[in-house]
Amino acid sequence: MAIGLVDTLFCLFRPVAVVWSPHLPHLSERFMTTNALSQPLRVVLLLFSLLLCLSIAAAGYLALAQAPYTLYVDGEMVQVSGSYESVEAVLAAAAVELHPEDRVSPPLSATPSAEKAIQVARARRVTLRTEEGAQTLWTHQPTLGALFAEEQISAGPADQIYAD
């Protein structure tokens, strides 16, 4: 006679159930006599059940933890797998170094999501040389005119402008 799932679970946990309720044996007397499993078999089934539950839990964790994160750094796609607490940790795992002027979306402190790509727009370095000396600026502006407007720089009629 095949033992069903309920029978197996009852046989596995029968010693515990009997301790908890002394009235349980008369409710299901057939489990105590004909279908009772031997102690070694009960231990093997219990260990197998625990191993199966742990395997399912581990597989679920790995499926969630190993989701690839997609990063776009200056338009170039990079993927990183792992489990990270913040966008900053994902960028560190991808060996992406940031300058304070770089723009990151979502914010560095945000929790990363495998469904939403992380965008990194790097600021470009511009060296401005004037009579006062050289000055390095970081910008996202596409033109020198937009950079000058952003930094509120005005060029005089005798000034010379060189772009790197």
Secondary structure, DSSP 8 states (H G I E B T S, - for coil): ----HHHHHHHHHHHHHHHH-TTHHHHSHHHHHTS---HHHHHHHHHHHHHHHHHHHHHHHHHHHT--EEEEETTEEEEE-S--SSHHHHHHHTT----TT-EEES-TTS---TTS-EEEE--EEEEEEETTEEEEEEE--SSHHHHHHHHT----TT------
